[in-house]
Amino acid sequence: GEDVEQSLFLSVREGDSSVINCTYTDSSSTYLYWYKQEPGAGLQLLTYIFSNMDMKQDQRLTVLLNKKDKHLSLRIADTQTGDSAIYFCAESMGGADGLTFGKGTHLIIQP
Amino acid sequence: EPEVTQTPSHQVTQMGQEVILRCVPISNHLYFYWYRQILGQKVEFLVSFYNNEISEKSEIFDDQFSVERPDGSNFTLKIRSTKLEDSAMYFCASRDWTEFSGNTIYFGEGSWLTVV
């Protein structure tokens, strides 16, 4: 079945760049997403990328997709304390297909 | 920015009781979903709904679960006879599907269900 894998924790210093990685198994994935979840809150859509794209940039966020290796990454430039959260990678084929989520990466910001 | 709203934000219920979780998806969206997240675990897909019927459901979505769109705006998840293991955060989501939206999926804030 479909599977999405992420490392559980990432610790970075404030001001540095954070790179959160994700791998997926379903080669028919059409859309790949990054969601942010702050403590006790819901899932906030950060960004998404189509499978026919290699890169997408949105302000401090850069998404890189290596479709051959089924590898997705999220780079957060100039990481701030407000970026501290769990980041979920997810994939979907589109249409009515539901999302398959990874377990989430806890981003920890050191002062 | 348009948002998905869910009620209640938190519900405590006794084992065996029926629970209805309510959601108001974004108004021009076409696909609706329920997901759940057991504390400390990953977000799991339950069911998708399109054109007034279930499109897809996971193994978790057994006969004790049902969904309904009773009035064109609300989208509900009913758990007929709750079990302790149904304690989780339940997320509603809706998806736009137009050339311009890029297939974005928006989640509500969640309904936290505690079964005692």
gemmi code that builds the backbone of each chain (N, CA, C; Angstrom):
import gemmi

chains = {
    "A": [
        ("GLY", (0.820, -1.207, 0.000), (0.000, 0.000, 0.000), (0.854, 1.258, 0.000)),
        ("GLU", (0.181, 2.381, -0.049), (0.904, 3.643, -0.068), (1.551, 3.889, 1.295)),
        ("ASP", (2.726, 4.492, 1.258), (3.412, 4.808, 2.505), (4.190, 6.099, 2.330)),
        ("VAL", (4.224, 6.884, 3.397), (4.982, 8.134, 3.404), (5.835, 8.119, 4.664)),
        ("GLU", (7.129, 8.354, 4.499), (8.060, 8.292, 5.618), (8.740, 9.631, 5.846)),
        ("GLN", (8.863, 9.976, 7.128), (9.571, 11.189, 7.523), (10.367, 10.888, 8.785)),
        ("SER", (11.449, 11.615, 8.971), (12.148, 11.507, 10.243), (11.304, 12.229, 11.294)),
        ("LEU", (11.408, 11.804, 12.548), (10.487, 12.282, 13.582), (10.884, 13.647, 14.153)),
        ("PHE", (12.173, 13.935, 14.193), (12.620, 15.177, 14.814), (13.675, 15.866, 13.963)),
        ("LEU", (13.658, 17.198, 14.033), (14.708, 18.011, 13.430), (14.935, 19.203, 14.349)),
        ("SER", (16.199, 19.405, 14.720), (16.538, 20.523, 15.588), (17.448, 21.480, 14.832)),
        ("VAL", (17.076, 22.765, 14.811), (17.886, 23.763, 14.117), (18.001, 25.009, 14.988)),
        ("ARG", (19.008, 25.805, 14.686), (19.169, 27.076, 15.408), (18.344, 28.164, 14.722)),
        ("GLU", (17.840, 29.057, 15.543), (17.083, 30.194, 15.018), (17.941, 30.949, 14.013)),
        ("GLY", (17.363, 31.249, 12.862), (18.079, 31.963, 11.818), (18.685, 31.058, 10.750)),
        ("ASP", (18.884, 29.783, 11.111), (19.403, 28.834, 10.130), (18.267, 28.358, 9.221)),
        ("SER", (18.636, 27.620, 8.171), (17.631, 26.982, 7.322), (17.288, 25.603, 7.875)),
        ("SER", (16.033, 25.246, 7.753), (15.567, 23.902, 8.129), (15.248, 23.153, 6.855)),
        ("VAL", (15.644, 21.905, 6.794), (15.277, 21.062, 5.654), (14.613, 19.802, 6.187)),
        ("ILE", (13.352, 19.650, 5.864), (12.574, 18.495, 6.309), (12.376, 17.579, 5.105)),
        ("ASN", (12.715, 16.320, 5.283), (12.684, 15.367, 4.175), (11.543, 14.367, 4.298)),
        ("CYS", (11.154, 13.841, 3.152), (10.030, 12.917, 3.088), (10.248, 11.987, 1.902)),
        ("THR", (9.931, 10.723, 2.080), (9.929, 9.800, 0.949), (8.560, 9.139, 0.856)),
        ("TYR", (8.170, 8.791, -0.337), (6.860, 8.171, -0.548), (7.031, 6.993, -1.493)),
        ("THR", (6.053, 6.116, -1.496), (6.205, 4.888, -2.283), (5.317, 4.849, -3.515)),
        ("ASP", (4.219, 5.621, -3.507), (3.234, 5.499, -4.572), (3.673, 6.306, -5.797)),
        ("SER", (4.065, 5.630, -6.855), (4.567, 6.320, -8.044), (3.451, 7.056, -8.788)),
        ("SER", (2.196, 6.754, -8.450), (1.098, 7.453, -9.122), (0.659, 8.705, -8.374)),
        ("SER", (1.393, 9.054, -7.317), (1.092, 10.288, -6.595), (1.156, 11.470, -7.552)),
        ("THR", (0.122, 12.265, -7.533), (0.059, 13.404, -8.433), (0.351, 14.711, -7.711)),
        ("TYR", (-0.070, 14.770, -6.453), (0.106, 15.981, -5.663), (0.813, 15.626, -4.365)),
        ("LEU", (1.731, 16.489, -3.987), (2.449, 16.295, -2.727), (2.331, 17.571, -1.921)),
        ("TYR", (2.077, 17.405, -0.636), (1.708, 18.534, 0.222), (2.594, 18.599, 1.452)),
        ("TRP", (2.693, 19.805, 1.974), (3.261, 20.015, 3.302), (2.228, 20.745, 4.164)),
        ("TYR", (1.944, 20.156, 5.324), (1.049, 20.762, 6.293), (1.821, 21.035, 7.580)),
        ("LYS", (1.373, 22.070, 8.270), (1.972, 22.443, 9.556), (0.925, 22.292, 10.645)),
        ("GLN", (1.320, 21.702, 11.765), (0.403, 21.564, 12.900), (1.087, 22.103, 14.145)),
        ("GLU", (0.559, 23.185, 14.666), (1.058, 23.737, 15.929), (0.346, 23.032, 17.083)),
        ("PRO", (0.916, 23.073, 18.285), (0.341, 22.321, 19.412), (-1.131, 22.629, 19.624)),
        ("GLY", (-1.947, 21.582, 19.662), (-3.373, 21.743, 19.928), (-4.172, 22.350, 18.795)),
        ("ALA", (-3.563, 22.535, 17.647), (-4.241, 23.206, 16.541), (-4.502, 22.237, 15.392)),
        ("GLY", (-5.170, 22.738, 14.371), (-5.483, 21.928, 13.205), (-4.332, 21.873, 12.221)),
        ("LEU", (-4.624, 21.381, 11.036), (-3.615, 21.214, 9.993), (-3.685, 22.403, 9.037)),
        ("GLN", (-2.584, 23.105, 8.964), (-2.523, 24.282, 8.091), (-1.765, 23.921, 6.821)),
        ("LEU", (-2.426, 24.093, 5.684), (-1.755, 23.826, 4.412), (-0.681, 24.881, 4.188)),
        ("LEU", (0.569, 24.409, 4.033), (1.669, 25.333, 3.786), (1.889, 25.522, 2.294)),
        ("THR", (1.999, 24.412, 1.600), (2.278, 24.458, 0.181), (2.061, 23.075, -0.409)),
        ("TYR", (2.007, 23.016, -1.726), (1.865, 21.743, -2.416), (2.624, 21.845, -3.732)),
        ("ILE", (2.867, 20.699, -4.334), (3.580, 20.687, -5.612), (2.989, 19.595, -6.492)),
        ("PHE", (2.875, 19.880, -7.764), (2.452, 18.865, -8.713), (3.623, 17.938, -8.996)),
        ("SER", (3.312, 16.708, -9.351), (4.377, 15.732, -9.576), (5.188, 16.026, -10.825)),
        ("ASN", (4.700, 16.905, -11.693), (5.472, 17.237, -12.894), (6.383, 18.452, -12.678)),
        ("MET", (6.468, 18.912, -11.443), (7.355, 20.030, -11.111), (8.536, 19.519, -10.301)),
        ("ASP", (9.643, 20.238, -10.394), (10.828, 19.888, -9.615), (10.964, 20.758, -8.377)),
        ("MET", (10.478, 21.970, -8.470), (10.702, 22.929, -7.395), (9.555, 23.923, -7.356)),
        ("LYS", (9.284, 24.381, -6.150), (8.311, 25.447, -5.970), (8.780, 26.314, -4.822)),
        ("GLN", (8.753, 27.610, -5.045), (9.198, 28.525, -3.993), (8.071, 29.457, -3.611)),
        ("ASP", (7.908, 29.684, -2.315), (6.875, 30.565, -1.802), (7.430, 31.261, -0.575)),
        ("GLN", (7.916, 32.481, -0.775), (8.518, 33.279, 0.298), (9.652, 32.500, 0.960)),
        ("ARG", (9.547, 32.167, 2.244), (10.653, 31.457, 2.911), (10.664, 29.959, 2.648)),
        ("LEU", (9.632, 29.475, 1.965), (9.501, 28.039, 1.763), (9.957, 27.629, 0.365)),
        ("THR", (10.747, 26.560, 0.300), (11.142, 25.981, -0.982), (10.863, 24.487, -0.927)),
        ("VAL", (10.098, 24.002, -1.898), (9.810, 22.578, -1.988), (10.601, 22.019, -3.160)),
        ("LEU", (11.311, 20.926, -2.912), (12.038, 20.223, -3.966), (11.469, 18.829, -4.121)),
        ("LEU", (11.248, 18.417, -5.352), (10.712, 17.091, -5.619), (11.637, 16.334, -6.554)),
        ("ASN", (12.065, 15.158, -6.130), (12.820, 14.239, -6.974), (11.918, 13.050, -7.232)),
        ("LYS", (11.252, 13.085, -8.376), (10.242, 12.076, -8.652), (10.865, 10.697, -8.864)),
        ("LYS", (12.047, 10.682, -9.423), (12.730, 9.404, -9.674), (12.997, 8.676, -8.359)),
        ("ASP", (13.443, 9.447, -7.350), (13.749, 8.847, -6.051), (12.551, 8.900, -5.102)),
        ("LYS", (11.461, 9.476, -5.555), (10.264, 9.649, -4.715), (10.643, 10.349, -3.400)),
        ("HIS", (11.308, 11.459, -3.536), (11.805, 12.201, -2.391), (11.324, 13.647, -2.475)),
        ("LEU", (10.785, 14.122, -1.387), (10.250, 15.482, -1.278), (10.926, 16.167, -0.100)),
        ("SER", (11.267, 17.436, -0.273), (11.823, 18.158, 0.869), (11.178, 19.533, 0.985)),
        ("LEU", (11.200, 20.034, 2.210), (10.706, 21.375, 2.511), (11.832, 22.133, 3.188)),
        ("ARG", (12.241, 23.206, 2.564), (13.280, 24.046, 3.149), (12.628, 25.317, 3.666)),
        ("ILE", (12.897, 25.638, 4.931), (12.414, 26.870, 5.541), (13.635, 27.753, 5.774)),
        ("ALA", (13.678, 28.873, 5.070), (14.815, 29.780, 5.231), (14.619, 30.637, 6.483)),
        ("ASP", (15.742, 31.012, 7.116), (15.710, 31.920, 8.265), (14.670, 31.455, 9.298)),
        ("THR", (14.852, 30.265, 9.793), (13.886, 29.643, 10.703), (13.683, 30.495, 11.955)),
        ("GLN", (12.421, 30.703, 12.306), (12.038, 31.514, 13.463), (11.365, 30.643, 14.531)),
        ("THR", (11.250, 31.176, 15.731), (10.610, 30.402, 16.805), (9.167, 30.053, 16.450)),
        ("GLY", (8.508, 30.902, 15.667), (7.135, 30.627, 15.263), (7.007, 29.461, 14.285)),
        ("ASP", (8.137, 29.000, 13.770), (8.115, 27.845, 12.874), (8.102, 26.528, 13.641)),
        ("SER", (8.231, 26.600, 14.952), (8.235, 25.398, 15.770), (6.870, 24.728, 15.683)),
        ("ALA", (6.829, 23.495, 15.181), (5.566, 22.800, 14.919), (5.892, 21.392, 14.430)),
        ("ILE", (4.831, 20.646, 14.134), (5.001, 19.359, 13.450), (4.680, 19.587, 11.981)),
        ("TYR", (5.541, 19.099, 11.109), (5.352, 19.261, 9.676), (5.035, 17.903, 9.049)),
        ("PHE", (3.895, 17.853, 8.389), (3.442, 16.611, 7.769), (3.595, 16.683, 6.259)),
        ("CYS", (4.180, 15.648, 5.730), (4.232, 15.423, 4.294), (3.016, 14.559, 3.944)),
        ("ALA", (2.400, 14.807, 2.784), (1.250, 13.998, 2.382), (1.219, 13.885, 0.873)),
        ("GLU", (0.625, 12.815, 0.385), (0.516, 12.614, -1.054), (-0.918, 12.227, -1.417)),
        ("SER", (-1.249, 12.477, -2.680), (-2.585, 12.178, -3.168), (-2.539, 12.014, -4.678)),
        ("MET", (-3.466, 11.238, -5.180), (-3.575, 11.111, -6.633), (-4.514, 12.153, -7.217)),
        ("GLY", (-5.188, 12.894, -6.347), (-6.110, 13.908, -6.833), (-7.542, 13.413, -6.853)),
        ("GLY", (-8.452, 14.288, -7.264), (-9.854, 13.928, -7.305), (-10.370, 13.584, -5.922)),
        ("ALA", (-11.101, 12.485, -5.819), (-11.657, 12.076, -4.537), (-10.650, 11.334, -3.670)),
        ("ASP", (-9.473, 11.058, -4.194), (-8.479, 10.295, -3.445), (-8.084, 11.032, -2.181)),
        ("GLY", (-8.083, 10.309, -1.059), (-7.670, 10.927, 0.189), (-6.180, 11.103, 0.258)),
        ("LEU", (-5.745, 11.870, 1.254), (-4.329, 12.077, 1.485), (-3.754, 10.939, 2.304)),
        ("THR", (-2.529, 10.555, 1.983), (-1.761, 9.654, 2.844), (-0.685, 10.501, 3.498)),
        ("PHE", (-0.685, 10.517, 4.821), (0.228, 11.362, 5.580), (1.419, 10.572, 6.095)),
        ("GLY", (2.526, 11.270, 6.245), (3.624, 10.745, 7.033), (3.322, 10.936, 8.513)),
        ("LYS", (4.237, 10.469, 9.373), (4.026, 10.579, 10.813), (4.316, 11.969, 11.336)),
        ("GLY", (4.915, 12.807, 10.525), (5.199, 14.178, 10.944), (6.597, 14.337, 11.495)),
        ("THR", (7.188, 15.478, 11.229), (8.521, 15.820, 11.736), (8.368, 16.977, 12.715)),
        ("HIS", (8.817, 16.740, 13.954), (8.802, 17.799, 14.963), (9.996, 18.714, 14.713)),
        ("LEU", (9.721, 19.954, 14.384), (10.799, 20.929, 14.169), (11.030, 21.686, 15.471)),
        ("ILE", (12.244, 21.550, 15.995), (12.609, 22.175, 17.271), (13.599, 23.290, 16.982)),
        ("ILE", (13.290, 24.481, 17.493), (14.137, 25.644, 17.243), (14.964, 25.943, 18.481)),
        ("GLN", (16.263, 25.972, 18.302), (17.159, 26.335, 19.415), (17.491, 27.827, 19.319)),
        ("PRO", (17.512, 28.508, 20.466), (17.800, 29.960, 20.437), (19.260, 30.239, 20.064)),
    ],
    "B": [
        ("GLU", (-9.601, 34.704, 4.456), (-9.426, 33.432, 3.730), (-10.559, 32.486, 4.134)),
        ("PRO", (-11.164, 31.789, 3.178), (-12.247, 30.848, 3.519), (-11.705, 29.735, 4.396)),
        ("GLU", (-12.583, 29.183, 5.244), (-12.121, 28.134, 6.133), (-13.185, 27.066, 6.334)),
        ("VAL", (-12.697, 25.920, 6.738), (-13.545, 24.800, 7.121), (-13.803, 24.934, 8.622)),
        ("THR", (-15.062, 24.883, 9.012), (-15.372, 25.001, 10.440), (-15.941, 23.688, 10.966)),
        ("GLN", (-15.573, 23.370, 12.208), (-16.017, 22.117, 12.820), (-16.590, 22.384, 14.195)),
        ("THR", (-17.641, 21.630, 14.513), (-18.196, 21.657, 15.868), (-18.560, 20.236, 16.294)),
        ("PRO", (-18.456, 19.919, 17.586), (-17.860, 20.750, 18.625), (-16.344, 20.707, 18.551)),
        ("SER", (-15.685, 21.575, 19.280), (-14.224, 21.521, 19.308), (-13.765, 20.388, 20.216)),
        ("HIS", (-14.573, 20.084, 21.225), (-14.227, 18.997, 22.128), (-15.506, 18.361, 22.640)),
        ("GLN", (-15.555, 17.025, 22.636), (-16.714, 16.316, 23.166), (-16.249, 15.115, 23.975)),
        ("VAL", (-16.857, 14.969, 25.131), (-16.611, 13.803, 25.974), (-17.886, 12.971, 25.965)),
        ("THR", (-17.758, 11.680, 25.692), (-18.931, 10.835, 25.599), (-18.666, 9.507, 26.287)),
        ("GLN", (-19.736, 8.857, 26.707), (-19.572, 7.553, 27.329), (-19.530, 6.468, 26.270)),
        ("MET", (-18.764, 5.455, 26.558), (-18.654, 4.309, 25.660), (-20.040, 3.773, 25.312)),
        ("GLY", (-20.259, 3.489, 24.033), (-21.549, 2.970, 23.601), (-22.514, 4.036, 23.124)),
        ("GLN", (-22.210, 5.291, 23.404), (-23.092, 6.377, 22.978), (-22.818, 6.742, 21.521)),
        ("GLU", (-23.824, 7.362, 20.910), (-23.688, 7.866, 19.541), (-23.140, 9.283, 19.565)),
        ("VAL", (-22.296, 9.588, 18.608), (-21.699, 10.921, 18.506), (-21.856, 11.415, 17.075)),
        ("ILE", (-22.201, 12.667, 16.938), (-22.228, 13.305, 15.608), (-21.277, 14.491, 15.613)),
        ("LEU", (-20.333, 14.455, 14.704), (-19.386, 15.564, 14.542), (-19.783, 16.329, 13.283)),
        ("ARG", (-19.787, 17.631, 13.414), (-20.300, 18.466, 12.323), (-19.208, 19.303, 11.680)),
        ("CYS", (-19.392, 19.554, 10.410), (-18.409, 20.292, 9.626), (-19.152, 21.150, 8.608)),
        ("VAL", (-18.663, 22.357, 8.410), (-19.142, 23.178, 7.304), (-17.950, 23.385, 6.377)),
        ("PRO", (-17.936, 22.679, 5.238), (-16.814, 22.829, 4.301), (-16.832, 24.205, 3.633)),
        ("ILE", (-15.795, 24.516, 2.924), (-15.740, 25.762, 2.162), (-16.775, 25.678, 1.044)),
        ("SER", (-17.499, 26.774, 0.828), (-18.770, 26.703, 0.105), (-18.674, 26.233, -1.344)),
        ("ASN", (-17.644, 26.518, -2.055), (-17.610, 26.110, -3.455), (-16.773, 24.841, -3.677)),
        ("HIS", (-16.447, 24.156, -2.603), (-15.668, 22.932, -2.733), (-16.567, 21.751, -3.077)),
        ("LEU", (-15.953, 20.740, -3.689), (-16.732, 19.628, -4.215), (-16.467, 18.300, -3.503)),
        ("TYR", (-15.287, 18.177, -2.900), (-14.911, 16.921, -2.254), (-14.771, 17.160, -0.762)),
        ("PHE", (-15.244, 16.220, 0.013), (-15.214, 16.371, 1.462), (-14.636, 15.111, 2.075)),
        ("TYR", (-13.960, 15.308, 3.212), (-13.225, 14.205, 3.823), (-13.338, 14.251, 5.344)),
        ("TRP", (-13.194, 13.061, 5.927), (-12.937, 12.971, 7.360), (-11.637, 12.205, 7.565)),
        ("TYR", (-10.837, 12.733, 8.484), (-9.602, 12.090, 8.904), (-9.614, 12.018, 10.427)),
        ("ARG", (-8.782, 11.148, 10.968), (-8.627, 11.179, 12.410), (-7.143, 11.082, 12.774)),
        ("GLN", (-6.856, 11.592, 13.968), (-5.485, 11.540, 14.482), (-5.552, 11.117, 15.943)),
        ("ILE", (-5.194, 9.874, 16.196), (-5.069, 9.418, 17.574), (-3.849, 10.108, 18.179)),
        ("LEU", (-3.951, 10.460, 19.461), (-2.902, 11.249, 20.112), (-1.514, 10.671, 19.862)),
        ("GLY", (-0.636, 11.485, 19.296), (0.745, 11.081, 19.069), (0.970, 10.244, 17.826)),
        ("GLN", (-0.097, 10.000, 17.067), (0.051, 9.163, 15.879), (-0.202, 9.972, 14.598)),
        ("LYS", (-0.079, 9.299, 13.474), (-0.228, 10.006, 12.210), (-1.692, 10.286, 11.896)),
        ("VAL", (-1.911, 11.205, 10.993), (-3.261, 11.519, 10.534), (-3.700, 10.408, 9.570)),
        ("GLU", (-4.889, 9.857, 9.825), (-5.356, 8.713, 9.029), (-6.616, 9.069, 8.259)),
        ("PHE", (-6.664, 8.671, 7.018), (-7.825, 8.894, 6.177), (-8.981, 7.988, 6.614)),
        ("LEU", (-10.169, 8.542, 6.711), (-11.357, 7.744, 7.013), (-12.224, 7.567, 5.770)),
        ("VAL", (-12.642, 8.690, 5.167), (-13.641, 8.602, 4.109), (-13.586, 9.863, 3.239)),
        ("SER", (-13.923, 9.674, 1.967), (-14.097, 10.827, 1.081), (-15.514, 10.789, 0.508)),
        ("PHE", (-16.015, 11.963, 0.169), (-17.428, 12.108, -0.207), (-17.501, 13.077, -1.368)),
        ("TYR", (-18.199, 12.648, -2.421), (-18.316, 13.493, -3.612), (-19.661, 13.218, -4.260)),
        ("ASN", (-20.301, 14.283, -4.673), (-21.577, 14.135, -5.399), (-22.597, 13.349, -4.564)),
        ("ASN", (-22.615, 13.666, -3.281), (-23.586, 13.093, -2.342), (-23.445, 11.603, -2.098)),
        ("GLU", (-22.256, 11.080, -2.318), (-22.029, 9.691, -1.949), (-20.570, 9.461, -1.584)),
        ("ILE", (-20.342, 8.375, -0.872), (-18.982, 8.021, -0.468), (-18.193, 7.609, -1.715)),
        ("SER", (-17.021, 8.216, -1.867), (-16.146, 7.875, -2.989), (-15.145, 6.790, -2.613)),
        ("GLU", (-14.637, 6.931, -1.428), (-13.580, 6.034, -0.982), (-13.626, 5.971, 0.543)),
        ("LYS", (-13.321, 4.807, 1.102), (-13.230, 4.716, 2.557), (-12.096, 3.777, 2.943)),
        ("SER", (-11.570, 4.008, 4.141), (-10.465, 3.176, 4.597), (-11.017, 2.011, 5.422)),
        ("GLU", (-10.101, 1.150, 5.824), (-10.490, -0.009, 6.652), (-11.023, 0.445, 8.013)),
        ("ILE", (-10.595, 1.627, 8.460), (-11.053, 2.137, 9.753), (-12.545, 2.446, 9.699)),
        ("PHE", (-13.007, 2.878, 8.562), (-14.398, 3.333, 8.407), (-15.303, 2.111, 8.284)),
        ("ASP", (-15.612, 1.504, 9.430), (-16.447, 0.302, 9.403), (-17.918, 0.678, 9.599)),
        ("ASP", (-18.743, -0.311, 9.871), (-20.194, -0.085, 9.908), (-20.647, 0.841, 11.028)),
        ("GLN", (-19.797, 1.110, 12.000), (-20.221, 2.015, 13.068), (-20.099, 3.482, 12.649)),
        ("PHE", (-19.457, 3.737, 11.509), (-19.293, 5.097, 11.017), (-20.266, 5.351, 9.866)),
        ("SER", (-20.735, 6.586, 9.775), (-21.503, 6.994, 8.602), (-21.291, 8.486, 8.384)),
        ("VAL", (-21.475, 8.914, 7.148), (-21.361, 10.328, 6.815), (-22.613, 10.754, 6.066)),
        ("GLU", (-22.878, 12.058, 6.167), (-24.072, 12.590, 5.553), (-23.861, 14.055, 5.223)),
        ("ARG", (-24.513, 14.485, 4.140), (-24.521, 15.913, 3.838), (-25.990, 16.303, 3.798)),
        ("PRO", (-26.575, 16.555, 4.961), (-28.036, 16.620, 5.063), (-28.690, 17.813, 4.373)),
        ("ASP", (-27.960, 18.932, 4.268), (-28.651, 20.136, 3.826), (-27.843, 20.978, 2.852)),
        ("GLY", (-26.859, 20.425, 2.212), (-26.089, 21.163, 1.219), (-25.001, 22.033, 1.781)),
        ("SER", (-24.946, 22.181, 3.122), (-23.848, 22.948, 3.675), (-23.092, 22.171, 4.741)),
        ("ASN", (-23.825, 21.437, 5.603), (-23.153, 20.661, 6.638), (-22.706, 19.309, 6.111)),
        ("PHE", (-21.652, 18.812, 6.714), (-21.124, 17.476, 6.388), (-20.843, 16.820, 7.729)),
        ("THR", (-21.549, 15.723, 8.019), (-21.453, 15.147, 9.365), (-20.816, 13.772, 9.352)),
        ("LEU", (-20.169, 13.459, 10.467), (-19.634, 12.125, 10.726), (-20.348, 11.593, 11.955)),
        ("LYS", (-20.998, 10.434, 11.801), (-21.678, 9.823, 12.930), (-20.922, 8.563, 13.334)),
        ("ILE", (-20.694, 8.434, 14.629), (-20.143, 7.201, 15.184), (-21.249, 6.593, 16.017)),
        ("ARG", (-21.730, 5.416, 15.596), (-22.976, 4.898, 16.145), (-22.832, 4.454, 17.594)),
        ("SER", (-21.818, 3.701, 17.904), (-21.639, 3.169, 19.251), (-20.160, 3.302, 19.595)),
        ("THR", (-19.821, 4.367, 20.278), (-18.405, 4.698, 20.457), (-17.674, 3.684, 21.335)),
        ("LYS", (-16.425, 3.501, 20.983), (-15.520, 2.645, 21.751), (-14.383, 3.513, 22.290)),
        ("LEU", (-13.690, 2.993, 23.294), (-12.576, 3.751, 23.869), (-11.553, 4.135, 22.799)),
        ("GLU", (-11.319, 3.200, 21.873), (-10.299, 3.453, 20.845), (-10.721, 4.463, 19.774)),
        ("ASP", (-11.966, 4.951, 19.873), (-12.402, 6.025, 18.966), (-11.939, 7.393, 19.463)),
        ("SER", (-11.369, 7.452, 20.652), (-10.847, 8.721, 21.166), (-9.742, 9.222, 20.251)),
        ("ALA", (-9.948, 10.400, 19.698), (-9.006, 10.940, 18.728), (-9.440, 12.354, 18.367)),
        ("MET", (-8.579, 13.027, 17.612), (-8.961, 14.282, 16.974), (-9.503, 13.934, 15.601)),
        ("TYR", (-10.687, 14.418, 15.272), (-11.291, 14.160, 13.980), (-11.245, 15.444, 13.154)),
        ("PHE", (-10.645, 15.334, 11.986), (-10.508, 16.484, 11.102), (-11.428, 16.337, 9.899)),
        ("CYS", (-12.121, 17.405, 9.604), (-12.872, 17.504, 8.360), (-12.004, 18.270, 7.364)),
        ("ALA", (-12.132, 17.944, 6.095), (-11.380, 18.662, 5.072), (-12.237, 18.791, 3.824)),
        ("SER", (-11.938, 19.823, 3.043), (-12.618, 19.950, 1.764), (-11.618, 20.360, 0.697)),
        ("ARG", (-11.957, 19.978, -0.519), (-11.032, 20.168, -1.632), (-11.724, 20.895, -2.760)),
        ("ASP", (-11.043, 21.882, -3.263), (-11.477, 22.540, -4.482), (-10.980, 21.711, -5.661)),
        ("TRP", (-11.551, 21.838, -6.770), (-11.082, 21.101, -7.932), (-11.350, 21.924, -9.182)),
        ("THR", (-10.516, 22.950, -9.325), (-10.594, 23.744, -10.534), (-9.190, 23.909, -11.091)),
        ("GLU", (-9.153, 24.319, -12.303), (-7.868, 24.499, -12.973), (-7.002, 25.496, -12.227)),
        ("PHE", (-7.643, 26.455, -11.584), (-6.890, 27.538, -10.972), (-6.515, 27.255, -9.533)),
        ("SER", (-7.217, 26.344, -8.879), (-6.965, 26.137, -7.450), (-5.772, 25.242, -7.205)),
        ("GLY", (-5.444, 24.437, -8.171), (-4.324, 23.530, -7.948), (-4.630, 22.397, -7.005)),
        ("ASN", (-5.904, 22.111, -6.824), (-6.248, 20.936, -6.027), (-5.837, 21.074, -4.566)),
        ("THR", (-6.089, 22.212, -3.996), (-5.730, 22.441, -2.600), (-6.781, 21.855, -1.663)),
        ("ILE", (-6.322, 21.339, -0.566), (-7.172, 20.695, 0.442), (-7.030, 21.450, 1.748)),
        ("TYR", (-8.139, 21.867, 2.295), (-8.128, 22.644, 3.529), (-8.770, 21.842, 4.653)),
        ("PHE", (-8.152, 21.923, 5.815), (-8.618, 21.207, 6.994), (-9.253, 22.163, 7.994)),
        ("GLY", (-10.211, 21.630, 8.733), (-10.743, 22.368, 9.867), (-9.825, 22.252, 11.063)),
        ("GLU", (-10.220, 22.899, 12.169), (-9.420, 22.917, 13.377), (-9.501, 21.600, 14.147)),
        ("GLY", (-10.468, 20.765, 13.794), (-10.571, 19.468, 14.446), (-11.602, 19.433, 15.556)),
        ("SER", (-12.142, 18.245, 15.775), (-13.027, 17.977, 16.921), (-12.363, 16.897, 17.753)),
        ("TRP", (-12.092, 17.241, 18.989), (-11.408, 16.290, 19.864), (-12.450, 15.462, 20.583)),
        ("LEU", (-12.474, 14.147, 20.305), (-13.439, 13.240, 20.918), (-12.748, 12.405, 21.982)),
        ("THR", (-13.318, 12.449, 23.173), (-12.815, 11.622, 24.270), (-13.916, 10.659, 24.676)),
        ("VAL", (-13.651, 9.363, 24.576), (-14.617, 8.343, 24.973), (-14.177, 7.778, 26.325)),
        ("VAL", (-15.113, 7.814, 27.281), (-14.766, 7.350, 28.648), (-15.609, 6.148, 29.058)),
    ],
}
model = gemmi.Model(1)
for chain_id, residues in chains.items():
    chain = gemmi.Chain(chain_id)
    for i, (resn, *xyz) in enumerate(residues, 1):
        res = gemmi.Residue()
        res.name, res.seqid = resn, gemmi.SeqId(i, " ")
        for name, pos in zip(("N", "CA", "C"), xyz):
            atom = gemmi.Atom()
            atom.name, atom.element = name, gemmi.Element(name[0])
            atom.pos, atom.b_iso = gemmi.Position(*pos), 0.0
            res.add_atom(atom)
        chain.add_residue(res)
    model.add_chain(chain)
structure = gemmi.Structure()
structure.add_model(model)
structure.setup_entities()
